[in-house]
Amino acid sequence: MGNQTSDKSEPASFEQMPHLFGARMSLGYAVQFLYVGLYLPYFPLWLEARDLTPLEISTILSMSLVIRVLASSQVMAYADKHRDRANLLTLLYFGSAFAILLYIPSVSFWPILAVTLLYNLFFNPVLPLLDAITLSGVRRFDADYGKIRIWGSLVFILANLGGGALLVGFDANAILLALVASMFLGALASLVLPRIGRKKIAITSKDDPVSRRALLANPVFLIVLTASGLAQASHAFLYGFGSIYWQSIGITGTMIGLLWAIGVIAEVVLFQFSKGLLKRFSPVHMIALGCLGGVIRWLVFPFIEGEAAFLFLQVLHGLSFGAVHIGTMHYIMEAVPEENIGAAQGVGYVLGGVVMGLAVFLSGPIYDAVAGYGFWVMSALCFIALIMLYFTPTPSSPTIQARVEK
C-alpha cells in the first residue's frame, strides 16, 4: 500500500475545488458528531432511566447495526449512481430528524425499539455518505481528510463534556431533548454541504455492478475491511456500558464526560498528523497499529480503579479507533476508483455492522454476567483482527483497481 498517491489508472481531474470545500465538509462532520458525542455516552443512560434491563438496552443499541446490514449497503450503492451524493444525504438527514421526535412519547421497550429501527433506516447512511463526499474531494482536489474529519472529533469532545454537565443539572430527559435538537441542526447544516456531483468521466451502465462483484470477490479487500470491522466492534462494550460501568463504580457525570473527551482528544492529535504518518506507514499498517492499541486498552480496562488512571488509559482511543479509522478510509481511497467509493463504503459498513451488531447485542448479557471483565472479550476481537492482518499479504491498490476496471 505504501504512500498515498494519486491513482494513475484514473483520468486526470481538472475540476475546480468548490468554495470553502474543506470548511463546509468540516461543518458536516461537526454537526454529525455533535449528535454522536451525546448519543454514545449518554443514550444508554436514558434507556436505563426508562427502567430497561441490560438485555433490552443492548438489543436496542444493536438494532442500528441490524439496519446497517440490511439497508446501508444498498443505499450507498445507489448513492454512487445518484446525481449528487449530498442531495441524498440531506433527504436522509431530514428523515432522521423527524423520526427521532417519536422518542419523546416513548416510555417502554417496544415503542423505543420501533423508533430506533425507523430513524436508523434514514440515519445510518449519513456518515458513510459524508466520508464518500470527502474522499472524492481528497481525490479531485487534494483535500486533507484528517484535517477535515478532525472537526467532528473536536465537537464530539464538546458534546461529551456538555452531556456530562446536563446530567449534573438535569435528569436523563435532557439528553433526549439535546439529541433531537442536534439532529435537526445536522439536517439544516447538510443544506450547505458542497454539491460536487459525480466524477465527470464516461461510465457505462455495466461498470458499477462489475465493480461491486470485484470488491466482494477480492479476498484481500474483504479481509482488511473485516479486520477493521472487528477492531471497531471492540468498542461495542464501551459504547453500550462504559458510562453505566463508570457510574456504577462512583464516577460522576462530569468525569464520565471528561473520560470520553480525553479519548477523542487523542484521536484528534492522530488525525492532525495523519497525512505525515501515512507517508511512513501504509493504511494496513495503521489499522494493525490500532488493533494492537485495542488489545492493550481492553485487556487493562477491568483492573483500573482511579479516575486518573482511566484518563491515562483513554488516550489509547487514538489508536484503537483513530488509527483504525484513518487507515481504513485511506485504504478504500487507494484501492477503489472514485465512482465506486460508495459501494466500497457500503461493503465495509456492512462487514463492520455485522460484527458490531453481534458485539453490541451480546454486551448486555456479558455485562450482566461479568460486569467490567467483559472488556476482555473486546480485547480478543482486536487480537483476532491483528492476526488476520499479520497473515494477509500486503495488498496493492492496482490489484483491486485492475479487477474493478475489467
C-alpha positions as CSV (number, residue, x, y, z in Angstrom):
1,M,0.0,0.0,0.0
2,G,2.8,2.4,0.9
3,N,2.4,6.1,0.5
4,Q,-0.7,7.9,-0.5
5,T,-0.5,8.8,-4.2
6,S,-3.0,9.8,-6.8
7,D,-4.4,7.0,-8.8
8,K,-2.7,6.9,-12.2
9,S,-5.3,4.5,-13.5
10,E,-8.0,7.2,-13.5
11,P,-8.2,10.1,-15.8
12,A,-6.8,13.3,-14.5
13,S,-9.3,15.7,-12.9
14,F,-9.3,19.4,-13.9
15,E,-12.3,20.3,-11.7
16,Q,-12.1,23.4,-9.6
17,M,-12.5,22.9,-5.8
18,P,-15.8,24.3,-4.6
19,H,-15.6,27.4,-2.5
20,L,-14.6,26.5,1.1
21,F,-14.9,22.8,0.4
22,G,-12.9,21.8,3.5
23,A,-14.7,24.1,5.8
24,R,-18.1,23.1,4.6
25,M,-17.3,19.4,4.9
26,S,-15.8,20.1,8.4
27,L,-19.2,21.6,9.3
28,G,-20.9,18.4,8.2
29,Y,-18.7,16.3,10.4
30,A,-19.1,18.7,13.3
31,V,-22.9,18.5,13.4
32,Q,-22.8,14.7,12.8
33,F,-20.5,14.2,15.8
34,L,-22.4,16.7,18.0
35,Y,-25.2,14.1,17.8
36,V,-22.8,11.1,18.2
37,G,-21.0,12.7,21.1
38,L,-24.2,12.9,23.0
39,Y,-25.6,9.6,21.8
40,L,-22.7,7.2,22.6
41,P,-22.0,8.0,26.2
42,Y,-25.5,9.1,27.4
43,F,-28.2,7.4,25.3
44,P,-27.7,4.2,27.3
45,L,-28.2,6.1,30.5
46,W,-31.5,7.5,29.1
47,L,-32.5,3.9,28.3
48,E,-31.6,2.8,31.8
49,A,-33.7,5.7,33.2
50,R,-36.6,4.1,31.3
51,D,-36.1,1.0,33.5
52,L,-34.9,-1.1,30.7
53,T,-32.8,-4.2,31.5
54,P,-29.2,-4.7,30.2
55,L,-30.5,-7.2,27.6
56,E,-33.2,-4.7,26.4
57,I,-30.6,-1.9,26.3
58,S,-28.2,-4.0,24.2
59,T,-31.0,-5.1,22.0
60,I,-32.0,-1.5,21.2
61,L,-28.4,-0.4,20.7
62,S,-27.7,-3.3,18.3
63,M,-30.8,-2.5,16.1
64,S,-29.0,0.3,14.4
65,L,-26.4,-2.2,13.3
66,V,-29.0,-4.6,12.1
67,I,-30.4,-1.8,9.9
68,R,-26.9,-1.0,8.7
69,V,-26.5,-4.6,7.5
70,L,-29.9,-4.8,5.8
71,A,-30.2,-1.4,4.2
72,S,-27.0,0.8,4.2
73,S,-25.1,-1.2,1.5
74,Q,-28.0,-0.7,-0.9
75,V,-28.3,3.0,-0.1
76,M,-24.5,3.5,-0.6
77,A,-24.5,1.7,-3.9
78,Y,-27.5,3.8,-5.1
79,A,-25.6,6.9,-4.0
80,D,-22.8,6.1,-6.5
81,K,-25.4,6.4,-9.3
82,H,-27.2,9.5,-7.8
83,R,-26.6,12.8,-9.5
84,D,-25.1,14.2,-6.2
85,R,-24.5,12.3,-3.0
86,A,-25.0,15.4,-0.9
87,N,-28.6,15.8,-2.1
88,L,-29.4,12.3,-1.0
89,L,-27.6,12.9,2.3
90,T,-29.9,15.9,3.0
91,L,-33.0,13.9,2.4
92,L,-31.9,11.2,4.7
93,Y,-30.9,13.7,7.4
94,F,-34.4,15.3,7.5
95,G,-36.0,11.9,7.6
96,S,-33.8,11.1,10.6
97,A,-34.7,14.3,12.3
98,F,-38.5,13.8,12.1
99,A,-38.3,10.1,13.0
100,I,-36.3,10.8,16.2
101,L,-39.0,13.0,17.5
102,L,-41.0,9.9,18.2
103,Y,-38.7,9.0,21.1
104,I,-40.3,11.8,23.1
105,P,-43.6,10.0,23.8
106,S,-41.9,6.5,24.0
107,V,-41.6,5.2,27.6
108,S,-41.2,1.4,27.2
109,F,-39.1,-1.2,25.4
110,W,-41.3,-1.9,22.3
111,P,-42.0,1.7,21.3
112,I,-38.4,2.7,21.8
113,L,-37.3,-0.3,19.7
114,A,-39.7,0.7,16.9
115,V,-38.4,4.3,16.8
116,T,-34.8,3.0,16.8
117,L,-35.5,0.9,13.7
118,L,-37.2,3.7,11.9
119,Y,-34.8,6.6,12.5
120,N,-31.7,4.4,11.8
121,L,-33.1,3.5,8.4
122,F,-32.5,7.1,7.5
123,F,-29.6,8.0,9.7
124,N,-27.2,5.0,9.2
125,P,-26.0,6.0,5.7
126,V,-25.3,9.7,6.7
127,L,-21.8,9.2,7.9
128,P,-20.5,7.0,5.1
129,L,-22.1,9.4,2.6
130,L,-20.1,12.2,4.3
131,D,-17.0,10.1,4.0
132,A,-17.6,9.3,0.4
133,I,-18.0,13.0,-0.5
134,T,-14.8,13.9,1.4
135,L,-12.8,11.1,-0.2
136,S,-13.9,12.3,-3.6
137,G,-12.6,15.7,-2.5
138,V,-9.3,14.1,-1.5
139,R,-9.0,12.5,-4.9
140,R,-10.1,15.5,-7.0
141,F,-8.8,18.5,-5.1
142,D,-6.0,17.0,-2.8
143,A,-8.1,17.8,0.3
144,D,-6.7,16.6,3.6
145,Y,-9.1,14.0,5.0
146,G,-7.6,14.1,8.5
147,K,-7.8,17.9,8.9
148,I,-11.5,17.9,7.7
149,R,-12.5,14.9,9.9
150,I,-10.8,16.4,12.9
151,W,-13.6,18.9,13.4
152,G,-16.0,16.0,14.0
153,S,-13.8,14.8,16.8
154,L,-13.4,18.2,18.4
155,V,-17.2,18.7,18.5
156,F,-17.5,15.1,19.8
157,I,-15.4,16.2,22.8
158,L,-17.6,19.3,23.5
159,A,-20.7,17.1,23.2
160,N,-19.2,14.6,25.7
161,L,-18.5,17.4,28.2
162,G,-21.8,19.2,27.6
163,G,-23.7,15.9,28.1
164,G,-22.0,15.3,31.4
165,A,-22.9,18.8,32.5
166,L,-26.5,18.2,31.5
167,L,-26.6,15.1,33.7
168,V,-25.4,17.1,36.7
169,G,-28.1,19.7,36.4
170,F,-31.0,17.8,34.9
171,D,-32.4,14.3,34.5
172,A,-31.9,11.9,31.6
173,N,-34.7,13.5,29.6
174,A,-32.4,16.5,29.0
175,I,-30.1,14.2,27.0
176,L,-33.0,13.1,24.7
177,L,-34.0,16.7,24.0
178,A,-30.4,17.5,23.2
179,L,-30.2,14.6,20.8
180,V,-33.4,15.8,19.0
181,A,-32.0,19.3,18.7
182,S,-28.7,18.2,17.4
183,M,-30.3,16.0,14.8
184,F,-32.3,18.9,13.4
185,L,-29.2,21.1,13.5
186,G,-27.4,18.5,11.4
187,A,-30.3,18.3,8.9
188,L,-30.2,22.1,8.4
189,A,-26.4,22.2,8.1
190,S,-26.5,19.5,5.4
191,L,-28.0,22.1,3.1
192,V,-24.7,23.9,2.9
193,L,-22.5,20.9,2.1
194,P,-20.7,21.2,-1.3
195,R,-22.5,19.7,-4.3
196,I,-19.7,18.3,-6.3
197,G,-21.7,15.7,-8.3
198,R,-20.4,12.6,-9.9
199,K,-17.0,12.4,-11.4
200,K,-17.0,13.8,-14.9
201,I,-15.9,10.7,-16.8
202,A,-17.8,8.4,-19.1
203,I,-19.1,5.4,-17.1
204,T,-21.1,2.7,-18.8
205,S,-24.1,1.2,-17.1
206,K,-22.4,-2.1,-16.7
207,D,-19.3,-0.8,-14.9
208,D,-20.8,-0.4,-11.4
209,P,-22.2,-3.9,-11.0
210,V,-19.0,-5.4,-12.2
211,S,-17.0,-3.3,-9.7
212,R,-19.1,-4.4,-6.8
213,R,-18.7,-8.0,-7.7
214,A,-15.0,-7.5,-7.9
215,L,-14.9,-5.9,-4.5
216,L,-16.9,-8.8,-3.0
217,A,-14.7,-11.4,-4.8
218,N,-11.4,-9.8,-3.7
219,P,-10.2,-11.8,-0.6
220,V,-7.6,-9.2,0.5
221,F,-10.1,-6.4,0.4
222,L,-12.6,-8.3,2.4
223,I,-10.0,-9.5,5.0
224,V,-8.7,-6.0,5.6
225,L,-12.2,-4.5,6.0
226,T,-13.3,-7.4,8.2
227,A,-10.3,-6.9,10.4
228,S,-11.1,-3.2,10.6
229,G,-14.7,-4.0,11.5
230,L,-13.5,-6.3,14.3
231,A,-11.3,-3.6,15.7
232,Q,-14.1,-1.0,15.6
233,A,-16.6,-3.6,17.1
234,S,-14.3,-3.9,20.1
235,H,-15.7,-0.6,21.2
236,A,-19.2,-2.1,21.5
237,F,-18.9,-2.8,25.2
238,L,-17.7,0.7,25.9
239,Y,-20.4,2.3,23.8
240,G,-23.1,0.3,25.4
241,F,-22.0,0.0,29.0
242,G,-18.9,2.2,29.5
243,S,-20.8,5.1,31.1
244,I,-23.0,2.7,33.1
245,Y,-19.9,0.9,34.3
246,W,-18.2,4.1,35.3
247,Q,-21.3,5.3,37.0
248,S,-21.5,2.0,39.0
249,I,-18.0,2.5,40.4
250,G,-18.8,6.0,41.6
251,I,-17.6,8.2,38.8
252,T,-19.7,11.4,38.3
253,G,-21.4,12.5,35.2
254,T,-18.9,15.4,34.7
255,M,-15.9,13.0,34.9
256,I,-17.6,10.5,32.6
257,G,-17.8,13.3,30.0
258,L,-14.2,14.1,30.5
259,L,-13.2,10.4,30.1
260,W,-14.9,10.3,26.8
261,A,-13.4,13.6,25.8
262,I,-9.8,12.6,26.6
263,G,-10.1,9.6,24.3
264,V,-11.2,11.7,21.4
265,I,-8.5,14.3,22.1
266,A,-6.0,11.6,21.4
267,E,-7.9,10.8,18.2
268,V,-7.8,14.5,17.2
269,V,-4.0,14.5,17.6
270,L,-3.7,11.5,15.4
271,F,-5.9,13.0,12.7
272,Q,-3.9,16.2,12.8
273,F,-0.7,14.3,11.9
274,S,-2.3,11.5,9.8
275,K,-1.1,12.8,6.4
276,G,2.5,12.7,7.6
277,L,2.1,9.3,9.3
278,L,0.6,7.8,6.0
279,K,3.8,8.8,4.3
280,R,5.7,6.4,6.7
281,F,3.1,3.7,7.2
282,S,0.7,2.0,4.8
283,P,-3.0,2.2,5.6
284,V,-3.0,-1.5,6.5
285,H,-0.1,-0.9,8.9
286,M,-2.1,1.9,10.5
287,I,-5.0,-0.5,11.0
288,A,-2.7,-3.0,12.6
289,L,-1.3,-0.4,15.0
290,G,-4.8,0.5,16.0
291,C,-5.6,-3.2,16.7
292,L,-2.5,-3.5,18.9
293,G,-3.7,-0.5,20.9
294,G,-7.1,-2.0,21.3
295,V,-5.6,-5.3,22.6
296,I,-3.8,-3.4,25.4
297,R,-6.6,-1.0,26.1
298,W,-9.4,-3.5,26.7
299,L,-7.1,-6.0,28.5
300,V,-6.1,-3.5,31.2
301,F,-9.5,-1.8,31.5
302,P,-11.1,-4.0,34.2
303,F,-8.1,-3.5,36.5
304,I,-8.3,0.3,36.6
305,E,-9.9,1.9,39.6
306,G,-8.9,5.6,39.9
307,E,-10.1,8.4,37.7
308,A,-6.5,9.5,36.9
309,A,-5.7,6.0,35.6
310,F,-8.8,5.9,33.5
311,L,-7.9,9.3,32.0
312,F,-4.5,7.9,31.0
313,L,-5.9,4.7,29.6
314,Q,-8.4,6.6,27.4
315,V,-5.5,8.0,25.4
316,L,-5.3,4.6,23.7
317,H,-8.6,5.6,21.9
318,G,-6.3,7.5,19.5
319,L,-5.1,4.1,18.3
320,S,-8.0,1.7,18.9
321,F,-10.4,4.0,17.0
322,G,-8.4,6.8,15.3
323,A,-5.6,4.7,13.7
324,V,-8.1,2.1,12.5
325,H,-10.5,4.6,11.0
326,I,-7.9,6.7,9.2
327,G,-6.2,3.6,7.9
328,T,-9.5,2.2,6.6
329,M,-10.5,5.4,4.9
330,H,-7.2,5.7,3.1
331,Y,-7.2,2.0,2.2
332,I,-10.6,2.4,0.5
333,M,-9.5,5.6,-1.3
334,E,-6.3,4.0,-2.6
335,A,-7.9,0.6,-3.5
336,V,-11.1,1.7,-5.3
337,P,-11.9,4.1,-8.1
338,E,-13.8,7.2,-7.1
339,E,-17.0,6.2,-8.9
340,N,-17.2,3.1,-6.7
341,I,-16.3,4.6,-3.3
342,G,-19.9,4.5,-2.2
343,A,-20.1,0.7,-3.0
344,A,-16.8,0.1,-1.2
345,Q,-18.0,2.1,1.8
346,G,-21.2,0.1,1.8
347,V,-19.3,-3.2,1.8
348,G,-17.1,-2.1,4.7
349,Y,-20.1,-0.7,6.5
350,V,-22.0,-4.0,6.3
351,L,-19.0,-6.1,7.3
352,G,-18.3,-3.9,10.3
353,G,-22.0,-3.7,11.1
354,V,-22.4,-7.5,11.3
355,V,-19.6,-7.8,13.8
356,M,-20.6,-4.6,15.7
357,G,-24.2,-5.7,15.9
358,L,-23.4,-9.0,17.4
359,A,-20.9,-7.4,19.8
360,V,-23.4,-4.8,21.0
361,F,-26.2,-7.3,21.4
362,L,-24.0,-9.7,23.4
363,S,-22.7,-6.8,25.5
364,G,-25.9,-6.8,27.6
365,P,-25.7,-10.4,28.7
366,I,-21.9,-10.2,29.1
367,Y,-22.2,-7.1,31.3
368,D,-25.0,-8.8,33.3
369,A,-22.7,-11.8,33.9
370,V,-19.2,-10.4,34.5
371,A,-19.5,-6.5,34.5
372,G,-16.2,-4.8,33.6
373,Y,-14.5,-8.1,32.8
374,G,-16.4,-8.1,29.6
375,F,-13.8,-5.8,28.2
376,W,-11.5,-8.9,27.8
377,V,-13.9,-10.1,25.1
378,M,-13.3,-6.8,23.3
379,S,-9.5,-7.3,23.6
380,A,-9.9,-10.8,22.0
381,L,-11.7,-9.2,19.0
382,C,-8.7,-6.8,18.4
383,F,-6.3,-9.7,18.7
384,I,-8.2,-11.7,16.1
385,A,-8.1,-8.7,13.8
386,L,-4.4,-8.3,14.3
387,I,-3.7,-12.0,13.5
388,M,-5.9,-11.6,10.3
389,L,-3.8,-8.7,9.1
390,Y,-0.5,-10.3,10.0
391,F,-1.2,-13.3,7.8
392,T,-2.7,-11.3,4.9
393,P,-0.3,-10.4,2.1
394,T,0.2,-6.7,1.8
395,P,-2.4,-5.6,-0.8
396,S,-1.6,-3.1,-3.6
397,S,-4.1,-0.7,-4.9
398,P,-3.7,-1.5,-8.6
399,T,-4.7,-5.2,-8.0
400,I,-8.2,-4.2,-6.9
401,Q,-8.3,-1.4,-9.4
402,A,-7.5,-3.7,-12.3
403,R,-10.2,-6.2,-11.3
404,V,-12.7,-3.4,-10.9
405,E,-11.9,-2.0,-14.3
406,K,-12.2,-5.3,-16.2
